[in-house]
Amino acid sequence: MIELLTTHAEAPWLPWAVQYFFFIGIAASAALLLPLAMNANSVWHPWRDRLALVLGISALVGPVALLADLHQPARFWHFYTQLTPSSWMWLGALILPVFVTLSLVVTFSLLRTQLQFKQPWINRWLNLPLWPRGRVLSALAWLCAISALGILLYTGMEIMVVRSRTLWHTAWLPVNLLLTALLALTGLLMLLECLFPRGQDAALLRRTLIAVLAALTATVLLWALTGQWQNGDSWREAQRLFTHFPFWRHLMLLSVAGGMVLWGLAALRLNRPLSVFDLLPASLAMLCAWGFRWVVLMNVQTVPKYGAGLYHLDPQLLSSAGVIVAGTLGLWLALAGAVWALLDNSGVRHG
């Protein structure tokens, strides 16, 4: 009877996808802010180097998780041998290499000016005219920001277009992915400032956090209002899950509670000097952004496309999720540590 009602199938999206969407979202958000930070008169200018650092590392770690999610990494080649312009995933395969290349070029071009080695040949290599600077570098940063918009668009659309997953099939999903990516970036910058303070005014990060939370709150309300008004499939499916399944009811209530706690912490710390207490809202902001991707990509797969009841995530998949999360986070930290050591050995402190 169970097999007749809900024919179980393996989850096509694995925890690797959650990590990819998380890190590529952070990278794309940093790419959007970096051109502004390169303007000396911009309020984001003091955060330029940290934005470049986050951009370069996240743009490397994200695609590593994506290749792992393909089950067979060689499948990546199929995107370039089989033309499918109607597929958002195929379009993403064209945009992603451009974005990663521009991210690495812009990041290295910005950070190389702070590197100074004892070996003269390395310094000569770093000062070669082939590395972009000035207006050329600024133009590349804007091109990187444009490609980041492509990343954010394709990652949202490749989920939204799946009509059989009614929770996904709403135009508000790509918007929420963008806003939660900005939420994660703001939390990460605040976390870095707490751990490695440079004496910068954190008011900008606090205002940004409040603005992003306000935008997220507005999109959730608009999703509910438009869904109720237009009888949207995504809204009706959310109502059904909330009504009939305690797991989803508790999950949705937990999400609301987490958002309210983050709102309270952000408002409480708005006009206070940066301190160790800011680690809490910073970490919670990143956790909420990651949790949103886990629910969208993993928990939604427990809802059958056709049939009754819910699937259960494979225990082996859940046990491997911890290794996947730790591995990708460890890779990010290892790359950050390597860059930090290079800058530190070159005399750059508190960078």
Buried (B, 14 or more C-beta within 10 A) or exposed (E): EEEEEBEEEEBEBBBBBBBBBBBBBBBBBBBBBBBBBBEEEBBBEBBBBBBBBBBBBBBBBBBBBBBBBBEEEEEBEEBEEEEEEEBBEBBBBEBBEBBBEBBBBBBBBBBBEBBEEEEEEEEEEBEEEEBBEEEEBBEBBBBBBBBBBBBBBBBBBBBBBEEEBBBBBBEBBBBBBBBBBBBBBBBBBBBBBBEEEEEBEBEBBBBBBBEBBEBBBEBBEEBBEBBEEEEBBBBBBBEBBBEEBEEBEEBBEEBEEBBEBBBEBBBEBEEEEBEEEBBBBBBBBBBBBBBBBBBBBBBBBBBBEEBEEBBEBEEEBEEBBEEBBEBBBEBBEEBBEEBBEBBEEBEBEEB
